[in-house]
């Protein structure tokens, strides 16, 4: 259905169906079939592969995925009689013979080929593992802006779609996660999910399911925004929108998109963060540096915030060590607590220990007095720290 509807849509567009009153509905029906089929394909892929993802507490996720797939299939069935009626009206020949279920054989079985290509002894470079774990944490952090961690009612959904949550934004994250998965498969593990380093493959399970959820969400949001949301000012557009809405319930479509697709994408990205941090800290190169404290004012708000942002940017563990006491350098509050001890004991130099990538940037930051002059006013940061701006 995906391939045939794509070819038909291209054919209709080539001949100007989008701008013809007679053919406009048929063209929109074709687009509906394509996007609902694409969404259904992504969800079918998830259903077939979920056993290999290693997701925690996935029973409810699987049940809601099944109901989402049923909704998409039911919507396609609802479109079928309208498509046939339009085809007859347009004098499009309809085959005399019906199709049988046997004409559409399944492609999935429970049988597995022998796993005889072992990737356990593959030379896995820690540098690549660190990079991928850090990218996962970065994507998860950015995705929190779209955070849906509870089920939304209709009004709450309409408040974020399409203003905050839309096809463009979802496609942007889809590409980021796809690039992450591609890098993982190229530079870390070539094999599948069944054997090998379980932590790494479980991390892949988290971002793989999120990738396919984003694929589905993107297709359904495209269909909603382009074909159901804003019909435009012309009467033909509004009539076609009404026809499509009778076949594909816009509220149910958004419910499945947000309360299933986006909800679980957010939750599985969040759930994967602890594992990503664990993998990251197992593989980072560690070191220590000794640097001076901020001149005059010590670790007050600005220097503490900048140091914490550096550590958070890379994701690896870094500690601020002050005469036997250790403080979490990713926490502004912890650094300020350390600042109190530093001031009280008149300490001039401190030690940072942990992720060598973060230490390099903290050293640069300390070299410019943590981004401020002796009066506490902000100064320009070096180009190496442009991500802090």
BABA-168658 format. One record per residue: x, y, z of N, C-alpha, C in turn. Coordinates in steps of 0.1 Angstrom, whole numbers. Each point is the difference from the previous one (the first is absolute). Example, Ala and Ser with C-alpha at 12.3 -4.5 7.8 and 13.67 -1.06 7.14 Angstrom:
2
(atom (132,-57,78),(-9,12,0),(9,12,0));
(atom (-4,11,-7),(9,11,0),(-8,11,8));
end
This chain:
389
(atom (8,-12,0),(-8,12,0),(9,13,0));
(atom (11,-1,7),(9,11,0),(5,4,-14));
(atom (5,-11,-6),(7,3,-13),(-10,4,-11));
(atom (-12,-7,0),(-10,3,-11),(-6,13,2));
(atom (-3,4,13),(-6,13,2),(10,11,-2));
(atom (13,-3,2),(11,10,-3),(0,3,-15));
(atom (0,-11,-8),(1,1,-15),(-13,7,-5));
(atom (-12,-3,6),(-12,6,-5),(0,15,4));
(atom (4,3,12),(0,14,4),(9,9,-9));
(atom (12,-6,-3),(9,7,-9),(-6,2,-14));
(atom (-7,-10,-4),(-6,1,-13),(-11,10,0));
(atom (-8,0,10),(-11,10,1),(6,15,1));
(atom (10,1,8),(6,13,2),(6,5,-13));
(atom (6,-9,-8),(7,4,-13),(-11,5,-9));
(atom (-12,-5,1),(-10,4,-10),(-9,11,6));
(atom (3,6,12),(-7,11,5),(-12,-3,8));
(atom (-1,-12,6),(-13,-3,7),(-2,8,13));
(atom (11,6,5),(-2,8,12),(-7,13,-3));
(atom (0,4,-13),(-7,12,-3),(-12,-2,-9));
(atom (-6,-12,1),(-11,-3,-9),(-12,-4,9));
(atom (-11,6,-1),(-12,-3,9),(-4,-15,-2));
(atom (0,-5,-12),(-5,-14,-2),(9,-10,7));
(atom (13,3,-1),(10,-10,5),(6,2,14));
(atom (-3,12,6),(6,3,12),(-3,-10,11));
(atom (-12,-4,2),(-4,-10,11),(8,-13,-3));
(atom (0,-5,-12),(7,-12,-2),(15,1,3));
(atom (5,11,-3),(15,2,3),(2,0,15));
(atom (-9,7,8),(1,0,14),(-2,-13,6));
(atom (-9,-8,-5),(-2,-14,5),(13,-8,-2));
(atom (6,2,-12),(13,-7,-2),(10,4,10));
(atom (2,13,3),(9,4,10),(-3,-6,14));
(atom (-13,0,3),(-4,-6,13),(4,-14,1));
(atom (-2,-8,-11),(4,-14,1),(16,-1,2));
(atom (7,8,-7),(15,-1,1),(5,3,14));
(atom (-5,11,6),(5,4,13),(-5,-9,11));
(atom (-12,-4,-1),(-5,-10,10),(7,-13,-1));
(atom (3,-4,-12),(8,-13,-2),(14,1,5));
(atom (6,12,-2),(14,2,5),(0,0,15));
(atom (-10,6,6),(-1,0,15),(-2,-14,5));
(atom (-9,-8,-7),(-3,-13,3),(12,-10,-1));
(atom (8,3,-11),(12,-8,-2),(10,2,12));
(atom (2,12,4),(9,3,11),(-5,-7,13));
(atom (-13,0,2),(-5,-6,12),(1,-15,-1));
(atom (-3,-6,-12),(2,-14,-2),(14,-4,3));
(atom (10,8,-5),(14,-3,3),(3,-1,15));
(atom (-6,10,7),(2,0,15),(-5,-13,6));
(atom (-12,-3,-4),(-7,-12,5),(8,-13,-2));
(atom (6,-1,-12),(8,-12,-4),(13,0,7));
(atom (6,11,4),(13,1,5),(1,2,15));
(atom (-11,3,6),(0,5,14),(6,-11,10));
(atom (-1,-12,-4),(6,-11,9),(15,1,1));
(atom (6,6,-11),(14,1,0),(6,13,6));
(atom (-9,10,3),(4,13,5),(5,0,15));
(atom (-5,-10,7),(4,0,14),(-6,11,9));
(atom (-12,5,-4),(-6,11,7),(-6,-4,13));
(atom (1,8,10),(-6,-3,13),(-15,2,0));
(atom (-7,-9,7),(-15,2,2),(-7,3,-13));
(atom (2,-8,-11),(-5,3,-13),(-14,-5,-3));
(atom (-6,-7,10),(-13,-6,-3),(-11,10,-4));
(atom (-1,11,8),(-10,10,-3),(4,7,-14));
(atom (13,2,-2),(4,6,-13),(-4,-9,-11));
(atom (1,-13,1),(-4,-9,-11),(-15,0,-2));
(atom (-7,1,11),(-15,0,-2),(-5,13,-7));
(atom (6,11,4),(-4,13,-6),(5,1,-14));
(atom (11,-7,-3),(5,0,-14),(-10,-8,-9));
(atom (-5,-11,6),(-10,-8,-8),(-12,7,-3));
(atom (-6,8,10),(-12,8,-2),(3,11,-10));
(atom (12,5,0),(3,11,-10),(1,-6,-14));
(atom (5,-12,-1),(1,-6,-13),(-14,-4,-5));
(atom (-9,-4,9),(-14,-3,-4),(-7,12,-5));
(atom (3,11,7),(-7,13,-4),(5,4,-14));
(atom (13,-1,-3),(5,3,-13),(-6,-9,-11));
(atom (-1,-13,3),(-6,-9,-10),(-15,2,-2));
(atom (-7,3,11),(-14,3,-1),(-2,13,-8));
(atom (8,10,1),(-1,12,-7),(2,-2,-15));
(atom (10,-9,-3),(2,-4,-14),(-12,-7,-6));
(atom (-6,-9,8),(-12,-7,-5),(-12,10,-2));
(atom (-1,11,9),(-10,10,-2),(2,8,-13));
(atom (12,1,-4),(3,8,-12),(-4,-8,-13));
(atom (1,-14,1),(-2,-8,-12),(-12,3,-8));
(atom (-12,0,6),(-12,2,-8),(-1,14,-6));
(atom (6,10,7),(0,14,-6),(9,0,-12));
(atom (11,-8,1),(10,0,-11),(-7,-7,-12));
(atom (-7,-11,2),(-7,-7,-11),(-11,9,-6));
(atom (-7,7,8),(-11,9,-6),(7,11,-8));
(atom (11,5,4),(6,11,-7),(6,-6,-13));
(atom (6,-12,0),(5,-6,-12),(-11,-2,-10));
(atom (-11,-5,4),(-11,-2,-9),(-5,13,-6));
(atom (-1,10,8),(-4,14,-4),(10,5,-11));
(atom (12,-3,2),(11,5,-9),(2,-10,-12));
(atom (-8,-10,-1),(1,-10,-11),(13,-7,0));
(atom (5,-3,12),(12,-8,2),(-4,-15,0));
(atom (5,-8,-9),(-4,-15,0),(3,-6,13));
(atom (-9,-8,5),(2,-8,13),(0,-15,-4));
(atom (11,-7,5),(1,-14,-3),(-13,-8,3));
(atom (-3,-10,-8),(-12,-8,2),(2,-10,12));
(atom (12,-4,1),(3,-11,10),(5,7,13));
(atom (-5,-6,11),(4,5,13),(14,-6,4));
(atom (7,7,9),(12,-5,5),(-3,-10,12));
(atom (8,-10,2),(-1,-9,11),(11,2,10));
(atom (-2,-4,12),(11,2,10),(13,-7,-4));
(atom (-1,-11,-8),(12,-7,-4),(8,9,-10));
(atom (-6,10,-6),(7,9,-9),(10,9,8));
(atom (-1,0,13),(8,9,9),(7,-8,11));
(atom (9,-9,-4),(7,-9,10),(7,8,10));
(atom (1,-5,12),(7,7,11),(15,-1,-3));
(atom (8,9,6),(14,0,-2),(8,-3,13));
(atom (-8,-2,11),(6,-2,13),(-3,-14,5));
(atom (10,-8,4),(-1,-13,6),(7,0,14));
(atom (-2,-10,8),(7,-1,12),(13,-8,-1));
(atom (4,-4,-12),(12,-7,-1),(12,9,-2));
(atom (11,-4,6),(12,9,0),(12,-9,-6));
(atom (8,7,-9),(12,-7,-5),(10,-1,11));
(atom (9,-9,-1),(11,-2,10),(8,13,1));
(atom (3,4,12),(9,11,3),(14,-4,0));
(atom (7,1,-12),(13,-5,-1),(10,10,-4));
(atom (-3,13,1),(10,11,-2),(1,7,13));
(atom (11,-3,7),(1,5,14),(7,13,0));
(atom (-7,10,6),(6,13,1),(6,4,14));
(atom (0,-10,9),(5,2,13),(14,4,1));
(atom (8,-5,-9),(15,2,0),(3,12,-10));
(atom (-10,7,-5),(3,11,-8),(7,11,8));
(atom (10,6,-6),(7,11,7),(-9,12,1));
(atom (-7,1,11),(-9,11,3),(8,12,6));
(atom (1,11,-8),(8,11,5),(-8,8,10));
(atom (6,2,12),(-7,7,10),(-4,14,-4));
(atom (8,6,-8),(-3,14,-5),(-13,1,-7));
(atom (-4,-11,-8),(-12,0,-7),(-12,-2,10));
(atom (2,-9,10),(-10,-3,10),(-3,13,8));
(atom (11,7,4),(-2,12,7),(-8,11,-8));
(atom (4,1,-13),(-7,9,-8),(-15,-3,-2));
(atom (-3,-12,-2),(-14,-4,-2),(-8,2,13));
(atom (5,-4,12),(-7,1,12),(-2,15,3));
(atom (10,8,-3),(-1,15,2),(-11,6,-9));
(atom (-1,-5,-13),(-10,5,-9),(-14,-4,4));
(atom (-1,-12,6),(-13,-5,5),(-5,9,11));
(atom (9,4,9),(-3,8,11),(-4,14,-5));
(atom (7,5,-10),(-2,13,-5),(-14,1,-7));
(atom (-3,-11,-8),(-13,0,-7),(-12,-1,11));
(atom (2,-9,10),(-10,-1,10),(-2,13,8));
(atom (11,7,2),(-2,13,7),(-8,10,-9));
(atom (3,1,-13),(-7,9,-9),(-14,-4,-2));
(atom (-3,-13,1),(-13,-5,-3),(-10,3,12));
(atom (6,3,11),(-8,3,12),(-9,13,-3));
(atom (4,8,-9),(-9,12,-3),(-13,-4,-6));
(atom (0,-12,-6),(-13,-6,-6),(-7,-9,10));
(atom (5,0,13),(-3,-11,9),(-15,-2,2));
(atom (-4,-13,-2),(-13,-5,3),(2,-12,9));
(atom (-2,2,13),(3,-11,9),(-13,-4,7));
(atom (-11,5,-5),(-14,-4,5),(-9,1,-12));
(atom (-12,-7,1),(-9,1,-11),(-8,13,0));
(atom (-1,6,-12),(-6,13,-2),(-15,-2,-4));
(atom (-9,8,4),(-13,0,-5),(0,8,-13));
(atom (-12,1,-7),(-1,6,-13),(5,14,0));
(atom (-4,8,10),(3,14,1),(15,2,1));
(atom (6,-8,9),(15,1,2),(7,-4,-13));
(atom (-5,-10,-7),(7,-3,-13),(-1,11,-10));
(atom (-12,6,-1),(-2,11,-10),(8,12,4));
(atom (4,1,13),(8,12,4),(15,-2,-4));
(atom (4,-12,-3),(14,-2,-4),(2,-4,-15));
(atom (-11,-4,-6),(1,-4,-15),(-8,9,-8));
(atom (5,6,-10),(14,-1,-5),(10,10,5));
(atom (-4,9,9),(9,11,4),(13,-4,6));
(atom (0,-10,9),(12,-4,7),(5,-14,-6));
(atom (-10,-9,-1),(3,-13,-6),(-5,-1,-14));
(atom (9,-1,-10),(-4,0,-14),(9,-9,-8));
(atom (-3,-2,-12),(7,-8,-9),(15,4,-1));
(atom (2,13,-2),(14,5,-1),(9,-4,12));
(atom (-6,3,12),(8,-2,12),(3,-15,2));
(atom (-10,-8,-3),(1,-15,2),(10,-5,-10));
(atom (0,4,-12),(9,-4,-11),(14,3,4));
(atom (2,12,6),(13,4,5),(6,-10,10));
(atom (-8,-4,9),(5,-10,10),(1,-13,-6));
(atom (-8,-4,-10),(1,-13,-6),(13,-1,-7));
(atom (5,11,-7),(13,0,-6),(11,-2,10));
(atom (-1,7,11),(11,-1,10),(1,-14,5));
(atom (-12,-6,3),(0,-14,6),(5,-10,-11));
(atom (-4,2,-12),(4,-8,-11),(15,0,-2));
(atom (6,12,1),(15,2,-1),(7,-8,11));
(atom (-6,1,12),(5,-7,12),(0,-15,-2));
(atom (-11,-5,-5),(-1,-14,-3),(10,-5,-11));
(atom (1,8,-10),(9,-3,-11),(15,0,5));
(atom (4,9,8),(13,1,6),(3,-13,9));
(atom (-10,-3,8),(1,-12,9),(2,-12,-9));
(atom (-8,-2,-10),(1,-13,-8),(13,0,-8));
(atom (6,12,-4),(12,0,-7),(12,-2,8));
(atom (1,7,12),(12,1,7),(0,-8,13));
(atom (-11,-5,5),(0,-7,12),(-3,-15,-1));
(atom (-13,-3,-5),(-4,-14,-1),(-7,-2,-14));
(atom (5,-9,-8),(-6,-3,-13),(-12,-9,2));
(atom (0,-9,10),(-10,-11,1),(-13,5,5));
(atom (-9,-9,2),(-14,3,5),(-1,1,15));
(atom (-11,-4,5),(-3,3,14),(2,-12,9));
(atom (3,-12,-6),(-2,-12,8),(12,-3,10));
(atom (12,3,-5),(11,-4,8),(10,13,1));
(atom (11,-2,6),(10,11,1),(-2,8,13));
(atom (6,11,0),(0,9,12),(-15,5,2));
(atom (-5,-5,11),(-15,2,3),(-3,15,3));
(atom (9,7,7),(-2,14,2),(-1,8,-12));
(atom (10,-2,-9),(0,7,-13),(-12,-3,-8));
(atom (-4,-12,-1),(-12,-4,-8),(-13,4,6));
(atom (0,1,14),(-12,6,6),(-1,15,-3));
(atom (11,7,0),(0,14,-3),(-5,2,-15));
(atom (4,-9,-9),(-4,1,-13),(-15,-3,-1));
(atom (-5,-9,9),(-15,-2,0),(-7,12,3));
(atom (5,8,10),(-7,12,4),(-1,10,-12));
(atom (11,3,-7),(-1,10,-10),(-5,-6,-13));
(atom (0,-13,-2),(-6,-6,-12),(-15,1,1));
(atom (-6,-3,11),(-15,1,1),(-4,14,-1));
(atom (8,10,6),(-4,14,-1),(1,4,-15));
(atom (10,-4,-7),(1,3,-14),(-13,-4,-8));
(atom (-4,-12,2),(-12,-5,-8),(-13,7,5));
(atom (0,3,13),(-12,8,5),(0,14,-7));
(atom (12,6,-1),(0,13,-6),(-3,-1,-15));
(atom (3,-10,-7),(-4,-2,-13),(-15,0,-1));
(atom (-6,-8,8),(-15,-1,0),(-6,14,4));
(atom (5,6,10),(-6,13,4),(2,10,-11));
(atom (11,1,-7),(2,9,-10),(-10,-2,-12));
(atom (-3,-12,-3),(-9,-3,-11),(-14,4,4));
(atom (-4,-3,12),(-14,3,4),(-2,15,2));
(atom (11,7,5),(-1,14,2),(-1,7,-14));
(atom (8,-5,-10),(-1,5,-13),(-14,-1,-6));
(atom (-6,-12,2),(-13,-2,-5),(-10,10,7));
(atom (1,1,13),(-9,9,7),(2,14,-4));
(atom (12,5,0),(3,14,-3),(-4,4,-14));
(atom (3,-9,-10),(-2,3,-14),(-14,-3,-4));
(atom (-7,-10,5),(-12,-5,-5),(-12,2,9));
(atom (2,1,13),(-12,1,9),(0,13,8));
(atom (11,6,3),(0,11,9),(-5,13,-6));
(atom (5,5,-10),(-4,13,-6),(-4,-2,-14));
(atom (-13,1,-3),(-5,-3,-13),(2,12,-10));
(atom (4,11,5),(1,12,-9),(-13,6,-3));
(atom (0,11,-8),(-12,8,-2),(-9,-5,-11));
(atom (5,-9,-9),(-8,-4,-11),(-10,-11,4));
(atom (-12,0,-6),(-10,-9,4),(4,-15,-3));
(atom (7,-2,-11),(4,-13,-4),(9,-6,10));
(atom (9,8,6),(9,-5,11),(-8,-4,12));
(atom (-10,8,4),(-8,-3,12),(-8,-13,-2));
(atom (-6,-2,-12),(-8,-12,-3),(9,-12,1));
(atom (12,1,-6),(9,-12,0),(4,-3,15));
(atom (3,10,7),(4,-2,14),(-11,-7,8));
(atom (-12,4,-2),(-12,-6,6),(-1,-15,-4));
(atom (2,-3,-12),(0,-14,-5),(10,-8,7));
(atom (13,5,0),(11,-7,7),(-3,-2,15));
(atom (-6,10,6),(-2,0,15),(-10,-11,3));
(atom (-10,-3,-9),(-10,-10,2),(7,-14,0));
(atom (11,-1,-7),(7,-13,-1),(11,-2,10));
(atom (6,11,3),(12,0,9),(-3,11,11));
(atom (-4,-5,12),(-4,9,11),(12,8,4));
(atom (0,14,-2),(11,8,4),(4,-1,14));
(atom (-10,0,9),(3,-1,15),(6,-13,3));
(atom (-4,-11,-5),(6,-13,3),(14,-1,-6));
(atom (2,6,-12),(13,0,-6),(10,8,9));
(atom (-4,11,5),(9,8,8),(2,-7,14));
(atom (-10,-7,5),(1,-7,12),(11,-11,-1));
(atom (-1,-8,-11),(10,-10,-3),(14,6,-2));
(atom (0,11,-7),(13,6,-3),(7,6,13));
(atom (-8,6,9),(6,6,11),(0,-9,12));
(atom (-11,-6,4),(-1,-8,12),(6,-14,-1));
(atom (3,-4,-13),(7,-12,-2),(14,3,-5));
(atom (1,5,-12),(13,2,-6),(9,10,7));
(atom (-4,12,2),(9,10,7),(2,-4,15));
(atom (-10,-5,6),(1,-3,14),(11,-11,2));
(atom (0,-10,-8),(10,-11,2),(13,4,-5));
(atom (1,9,-10),(13,5,-5),(7,7,11));
(atom (-8,9,7),(5,8,11),(5,-9,12));
(atom (-9,-10,3),(3,-9,11),(12,-9,-2));
(atom (2,-5,-12),(11,-9,-3),(13,8,-2));
(atom (-1,12,-4),(13,8,0),(4,3,14));
(atom (-10,3,8),(3,3,14),(5,-12,8));
(atom (-6,-12,-3),(4,-12,6),(14,-4,-4));
(atom (4,3,-12),(13,-4,-5),(11,9,6));
(atom (-3,11,6),(11,9,5),(9,-6,10));
(atom (-6,-7,10),(9,-6,10),(9,-10,-6));
(atom (-5,-8,-9),(9,-10,-6),(11,7,-9));
(atom (-4,10,-7),(10,8,-8),(11,6,9));
(atom (-4,5,12),(10,5,9),(9,-10,6));
(atom (-6,-12,3),(8,-11,5),(10,-5,-11));
(atom (-4,-1,-12),(9,-4,-11),(10,11,-2));
(atom (-4,12,0),(9,11,-2),(11,0,11));
(atom (-3,-1,12),(10,0,11),(8,-12,1));
(atom (-4,-11,-6),(8,-12,-1),(11,2,-11));
(atom (-2,9,-9),(9,1,-12),(7,13,-2));
(atom (-3,10,8),(7,13,-1),(14,-1,4));
(atom (9,8,-5),(13,1,4),(0,10,12));
(atom (6,-4,11),(0,8,12),(13,7,3));
(atom (0,11,6),(12,8,4),(-4,9,11));
(atom (10,8,4),(-3,11,10),(8,12,-4));
(atom (-5,12,4),(7,12,-2),(-1,9,13));
(atom (10,8,1),(0,10,11),(-1,14,-6));
(atom (-10,7,5),(-3,14,-6),(-2,9,12));
(atom (1,13,-3),(-3,10,10),(-15,2,1));
(atom (-4,6,11),(-14,3,2),(-3,14,-6));
(atom (-13,3,-3),(-3,13,-6),(5,12,9));
(atom (8,9,-6),(6,11,7),(-10,9,6));
(atom (2,4,13),(-8,9,7),(-13,-6,6));
(atom (-9,-5,-9),(-13,-4,5),(-2,-15,2));
(atom (10,-8,-4),(-1,-14,2),(-12,-7,-8));
(atom (-4,-12,4),(-10,-7,-7),(-14,5,3));
(atom (-4,12,-4),(-13,4,1),(-8,-5,-12));
(atom (-11,7,-3),(-10,-6,-10),(6,-2,-14));
(atom (6,10,-6),(4,-1,-13),(11,-10,-2));
(atom (11,0,7),(10,-10,-2),(-5,-15,3));
(atom (-8,-1,10),(-6,-13,3),(-9,-5,-11));
(atom (-8,9,-6),(-9,-4,-11),(8,-4,-12));
(atom (11,7,-3),(8,-3,-12),(7,-13,1));
(atom (6,-3,12),(7,-12,2),(-10,-12,-1));
(atom (-12,2,6),(-10,-11,-1),(-5,-2,-14));
(atom (-1,11,-8),(-4,-2,-14),(10,-7,-8));
(atom (13,2,3),(11,-7,-7),(-2,-15,2));
(atom (-1,-4,13),(-1,-14,4),(-13,-6,-6));
(atom (-11,7,0),(-13,-5,-5),(1,-2,-15));
(atom (8,9,-7),(1,-1,-14),(6,-13,-5));
(atom (10,-5,8),(7,-13,-4),(-7,-12,6));
(atom (-6,2,12),(-8,-11,6),(8,-9,9));
(atom (13,0,-1),(8,-9,9),(2,6,14));
(atom (3,-9,9),(1,4,14),(13,9,3));
(atom (-2,11,7),(11,9,4),(-2,4,14));
(atom (10,0,8),(-1,4,14),(9,11,3));
(atom (-4,9,9),(8,11,5),(5,-4,14));
(atom (13,-1,1),(6,-5,12),(6,11,8));
(atom (-4,1,13),(5,11,8),(4,-6,14));
(atom (13,-3,1),(6,-5,13),(-8,-12,5));
(atom (-1,-10,-8),(-6,-12,4),(-15,-1,-2));
(atom (-7,11,-2),(-14,0,-3),(-2,0,-15));
(atom (-10,-7,-5),(-3,-1,-14),(-14,5,-3));
(atom (-1,8,-11),(-13,6,-3),(-3,-3,-15));
(atom (-12,-2,-3),(-5,-3,-14),(1,13,-8));
(atom (9,0,-10),(3,12,-8),(-11,2,-10));
(atom (-10,-9,-2),(-11,3,-9),(-11,7,8));
(atom (1,2,13),(-10,6,8),(4,14,4));
(atom (-7,11,-4),(3,13,4),(-1,1,16));
(atom (-9,-6,6),(-1,1,15),(12,-7,6));
(atom (4,-11,-5),(12,-7,6),(12,9,-1));
(atom (2,6,-12),(12,9,-2),(-1,12,10));
(atom (-12,5,2),(-1,12,9),(2,-5,15));
(atom (-4,-12,3),(4,-5,13),(15,-1,2));
(atom (7,-5,-11),(14,-1,0),(6,14,2));
(atom (-6,10,-7),(4,14,1),(0,5,14));
(atom (-10,-4,8),(0,5,14),(12,-6,8));
(atom (3,-12,-2),(12,-6,6),(13,6,-4));
(atom (1,3,-13),(12,6,-6),(2,14,6));
(atom (-11,8,1),(1,13,6),(4,0,15));
(atom (-7,-9,7),(2,-1,14),(15,-4,4));
(atom (5,-9,-8),(14,-5,2),(11,7,-8));
(atom (-5,11,-7),(10,8,-7),(8,-8,-10));
(atom (-7,-9,-8),(7,-9,-10),(1,8,-13));
(atom (11,-1,-7),(2,7,-13),(0,-9,-12));
(atom (3,-13,2),(0,-10,-11),(-8,-12,3));
(atom (-7,-5,-10),(-8,-12,2),(3,-10,-11));
(atom (-5,-13,2),(2,-11,-9),(-13,-4,-6));
(atom (0,-2,-13),(-12,-6,-7),(5,-14,-5));
(atom (-8,-10,3),(3,-14,-5),(-11,-6,-8));
(atom (3,-7,-10),(-11,-6,-8),(3,0,-15));
(atom (-11,2,-8),(0,-1,-14),(10,10,-6));
(atom (10,-5,-7),(11,8,-5),(-5,11,-10));
(atom (-11,-3,-7),(-6,10,-10),(-5,12,8));
(atom (-7,-2,11),(-5,11,7),(11,8,7));
(atom (10,-8,5),(11,6,7),(8,10,-9));
(atom (1,-4,-13),(7,9,-9),(-7,13,-1));
(atom (-13,0,-1),(-8,13,-1),(-1,7,13));
(atom (0,-7,11),(1,7,13),(13,8,2));
(atom (11,-7,-5),(13,7,0),(0,13,-8));
(atom (-7,-1,-12),(-1,12,-8),(-8,11,7));
(atom (-11,-5,6),(-9,9,7),(7,7,12));
(atom (8,-8,7),(8,6,11),(10,10,-4));
(atom (5,-2,-13),(10,9,-5),(-6,14,-3));
(atom (-13,1,-1),(-6,14,-2),(-9,3,12));
(atom (5,-4,12),(-6,2,13),(-15,-3,0));
(atom (-3,-12,-6),(-14,-5,0),(-10,9,-6));
(atom (5,8,-10),(-10,8,-8),(-4,13,6));
(atom (8,6,9),(-3,13,6),(12,7,4));
(atom (-1,13,1),(11,8,5),(0,0,16));
(atom (9,8,6),(2,0,14),(-12,6,7));
(atom (-8,8,-7),(-12,6,5),(-13,-9,-1));
(atom (2,-11,-6),(-11,-9,-1),(-8,2,-13));
(atom (4,8,-9),(-7,2,-13),(5,-10,-10));
(atom (-10,-4,-9),(3,-10,-10),(10,5,-10));
(atom (8,-8,-5),(10,3,-11),(-2,-11,-11));
(atom (4,4,-13),(-1,-10,-11),(7,-13,3));
(atom (-6,-11,-4),(7,-13,2),(7,-4,-13));
(atom (11,-8,2),(7,-5,-12),(-9,-8,-9));
(atom (5,-1,-13),(-9,-7,-10),(-2,-15,4));
(atom (10,-6,7),(-2,-14,4),(-12,-2,9));
(atom (-4,11,6),(-11,-1,10),(-13,6,-5));
(atom (-1,1,-14),(-12,7,-5),(-13,-7,3));
(atom (1,-13,3),(-13,-6,4),(-6,4,13));
(atom (8,8,8),(-5,5,12),(-8,13,-1));
(atom (1,6,-12),(-6,14,-2),(-15,-2,-1));
end
